[in-house]
Amino acid sequence: MAEEQKAAEVVEETKAQETSPKQDPKEFLDNFDWDKYEEGIEKVDDSKLNEFEKLVEENFVDTADEEVVEGTVVHMTDREAIIDINAKSEGVISLNEFRYNPDLKVGDKVEVLIDIREDKTGQLVLSHRKARTIMAWDRVNAAHDKEEIVQGFVKCRTKGGMIVDVFGIEAFLPGSQIDVKPIRDYDQYVGKTMEFKVVKINHEFKNVVVSHKALIEADIEEQKKEIIGQLEKGQVLEGVVKNITSYGVFIDLGGVDGLVHITDLSWSRINHPNEVVELDQKLNVVILDFDDNKSRIQLGLKQLEKHPWDALGDNIQVGEKVKGKVVVIADYGAFIEVAEGVEGLIHVSEMSWSTHLRSAQDFVKVGDEVEAVVLTLDREERKMSLGIKQLTPDPWTDITSKYPVGSRHKGIVRNFTNFGVFVEMEEGIDGLIYISDLSWTKKIKHPSEFVNVGDELEVEVLELDVDGRKLSLGHKQTTENPWDKYAAEFGEGSVHKATVTDIVDKGATIVLNDDITAFVPSRHMEKEDGSKIKKGEEVEFKVIEFNKDFKRVVASHTAIFREQEETNIKAAKRKAAASAEENAPTLGDANSALQALKDKMEADAKK
C-alpha cells in the first residue's frame, strides 16, 4: 500500500505540473524525472490506473476551441462572472454578456463557448454571447424545421415592421405579419413578449423572419370552419368592424369576413359608411345571403330595425302638407326625407306652375328644409310623390280674365325652338309665338335671327286653350300689316321700273322696296326684240300676281309689250269688221285684208 500511495503521489505531482499555466513546457520536460515517473507507474496496479482514468474522464471536459459547453457560475464581481466548466481552470465572462438576464446569480447554469483554451497568460477564454448565438441559431433552425412556436420579445419599431429578440437573435417581424387585421399603432407591441412562428431563414445573410399572424390564422381557420358550418340566412351574429370603404363595411365574424353594403347600413340615405360605423366597433349584423361555398357573405345592419315605412304615422295622407330635408337632387327632381328612412320625390314638373321645365337645382339645394304637399302615397310599394307648386295658387285659374284673346302684354323670351319662341308672361304662364307670327315682312329661318333669350317682347294673345293650358301669342300683330297698303301700290297690273338683282333657277328676282322682293319667271324675262334681260339691267315690270297672305309677288317684263300686241290685234279686228259692213266685201277680200294685217304685225314684231 505504501508503494501504491507513493506512485499515486508521483502521478498527482505529474498531473499538477502538466496543468500548471505558469510552467514552461520545455523547462518541464528538461527537468522531469522520467525514471522516477516510470518507476511509480510500474508499481501502480492496472486496475487502479483504469479507475483513475475513468475519474479524469468524468470530471474534466475536453477543452477544444469553438465548443459550446455548460458551465456554473461560481463567483461574481461587479464586472465579471467566474464560470466553472470542469476544466483545468475556470473562465471569466464580462457581465455585459448577461444584460438580458439581470437576475444572474451564483449557482446558475449558463452556456459558454470555449473561445480560446489558453491565452498568453494561460487563462481559459469563454464567451456566453457567442455560445448563446450558436445555440440560438440551432434552436431557430430546429423551430423552423419542426414548425414550433417560439417566444420572442418585441424590442423596437423599424421601417416596415418590428425587431423581435428570439433566443438572442434579432428577427424581423413585418407589419403585415403582426395581426390579421390592419395595424394602425405599432408602438402598442413594443416591450411585449409574444408567440411567433419562424417563417423564413436566410443562412447567407443570417436573417430571420417571424410571424404572429400565422399563429392567429391557424386558430382562425379552425374557428372559420366551425362558423361557416353553422351559417344560416337570417342568423344574427356579433362582429367587429374590420375595414371601411366607400361602398360598404367589412365585418369580422370571428375568422370569417362579411360585407355590409352601404345600402344595408341604414334606412336613411348616407353618403359614406363612416357616418354610421367606425373601425373596431362591435355590432350585431344579420346574414342576408352567401354563395355556395360561403366565401362571400352578405350582411345587413338596418334589417335589425323595423322599416321606417311600417312605422309611418297615419297623419301623412294625400293632400296633407309635410316638411322634410332635401337629401338628393337629380335632373328630374329632388328626394325629400319626410321621416327617417322615408323619402318622397318632388318631380321638377311639380316645382313650378310653369310649363317651361327647368332643372331641380333651380328650385332647391341639398340640405334645404322644404314644405310640400303629398300628391300620391303607396304604403305597400313604399312610394310617395310630393309637390311644392301646390302651395301657391294656380295662375291658370283666372287666365281668361287676365289674358283674353286680342289683349296685348309684355313678356320675357325664355327659350327657342326651330318653330317658335317661348315667352313667359308670368311665373307659371308661358306662351308660344310661332316663327310666322314674328314679323310681317322678314323671312325668318330661326327665331335667334330675330330675338335673343332674355329680351322683353310685346305680344298679342291670339288663342287660349284653358284645358290644354296652351297660350298662342303673336308679335307681328302688335304692329300694322304693311302689306295692306302694299296691295294698293303693288297690286296686279301695276307697272314699276326695277333692276334685276339676281338670276336664280327658273327666273330672276327684283326689289320693289325694302319689304318686297318679286320673282320674275324665265318666260317673262324676254324683251320685245327676243333677247333676255340680264343681271343689273333696269327695265319696266308689270305685277302679274300679288298675294299678301303668303307675301308672294310675281312680275313680268314680257307682259308689257305683249299686252300692246293684243291691243293692236283687237283694234285691227274692230276696223276690219267696220270696213266689211261699209263695203260688204267678199269673204276672199276679208281674208286678204286680214292676211296683210298679219304680215304687217309680224314684220313689226321682227323689228
C-alpha positions, 0 to 999 in steps of 0.5 A: 500500500505504501508503494501504491500511495507513493506512485499515486503521489508521483502521478498527482505531482505529474498531473499538477505540473502538466496543468500548471499555466505558469510552467514552461513546457520545455523547462518541464520536460528538461527537468522531469524525472522520467525514471522516477515517473516510470518507476511509480507507474510500474508499481501502480496496479492496472486496475487502479490506473483504469479507475483513475482514468475513468475519474479524469474522464468524468470530471474534466471536459475536453477543452477544444476551441469553438465548443459550446459547453455548460458551465456554473457560475461560481463567483461574481464581481461587479464586472465579471462572472467566474464560470466553472466548466470542469476544466483545468481552470475556470473562465471569466465572462464580462457581465455585459454578456448577461444584460438580458438576464439581470437576475444572474446569480451564483449557482446558475447554469449558463452556456459558454463557448470555449473561445480560446483554451489558453491565452498568453497568460494561460487563462481559459477564454469563454464567451456566453454571447457567442455560445448563446448565438450558436445555440440560438441559431440551432434552436431557430433552425430546429423551430423552423424545421419542426414548425414550433412556436417560439417566444420572442420579445418585441424590442423596437419599431423599424421601417416596415415592421418590428425587431423581435429578440428570439433566443438572442437573435434579432428577427424581423417581424413585418407589419403585415405579419403582426395581426390579421387585421390592419395595424394602425399603432405599432408602438402598442407591441413594443416591450411585449413578449409574444408567440411567433412562428419562424417563417423564413431563414436566410443562412447567407445573410443570417436573417430571420423572419417571424410571424404572429399572424400565422399563429392567429390564422391557424386558430382562425381557420379552425374557428372559420370552419366551425362558423361557416358550418353553422351559417344560416340566412337570417342568423344574427351574429356579433362582429367587429368592424374590420375595414371601411370603404366607400361602398360598404363595411367589412365585418369580422365574424370571428375568422370569417369576413362579411360585407355590409353594403352601404345600402344595408347600413341604414334606412336613411340615405348616407353618403359614406359608411363612416357616418354610421360605423367606425373601425373596431366597433362591435355590432350585431349584423344579420346574414342576408345571403352567401354563395355556395361555398360561403366565401362571400357573405352578405350582411345587413345592419338596418334589417335589425330595425323595423322599416321606417315605412311600417312605422309611418304615422297615419297623419301623412295622407294625400293632400296633407302638407309635410316638411322634410330635408332635401337629401338628393337632387337629380335632373328630374327632381329632388328626394325629400326625407319626410321621416327617417328612412322615408323619402318622397320625390318632388318631380321638377314638373311639380316645382313650378306652375310653369310649363317651361321645365327647368332643372331641380337645382333651380328650385332647391339645394341639398340640405334645404328644409322644404314644405310640400304637399303629398300628391300620391302615397303607396304604403305597400310599394313604399312610394310617395310623390310630393309637390311644392307648386301646390302651395301657391295658387294656380295662375291658370285659374283666372287666365281668361280674365287676365289674358283674353284673346286680342289683349296685348302684354309684355313678356320675357323670351325664355327659350327657342325652338326651330318653330317658335319662341317661348315667352313667359308672361308670368311665373307659371304662364308661358306662351308660344309665338310661332316663327310666322307670327314674328314679323310681317315682312322678314323671312325668318329661318330661326327665331335667334335671327330675330330675338335673343333669350332674355329680351322683353317682347310685346305680344298679342294673345291670339288663342287660349286653350284653358284645358290644354293650358296652351297660350298662342301669342303673336308679335307681328300683330302688335304692329300694322300689316304693311302689306295692306297698303302694299296691295294698293301700290303693288297690286296686279297690273301695276307697272314699276321700273326695277333692276334685276338683282339676281338670276336664280333657277327658273327666273330672276328676282327684283326689289320693289322696296325694302319689304318686297322682293318679286320673282320674275319667271324665265318666260317673262324675262324676254324683251320685245326684240327676243333677247333676255334681260340680264343681271343689273339691267333696269327695265319696266315690270308689270305685277302679274300676281300679288298675294299678301297672305303668303307675301308672294309677288310675281312680275313680268317684263314680257307682259308689257309689250305683249299686252300692246300686241293684243291691243293692236290685234283687237283694234285691227279686228274692230276696223276690219269688221267696220270696213266689211259692213261699209263695203260688204266685201267678199269673204276672199277680200276679208281674208286678204285684208286680214292676211296683210294685217298679219304680215304687217304685225309680224314684220313689226314684231321682227323689228 
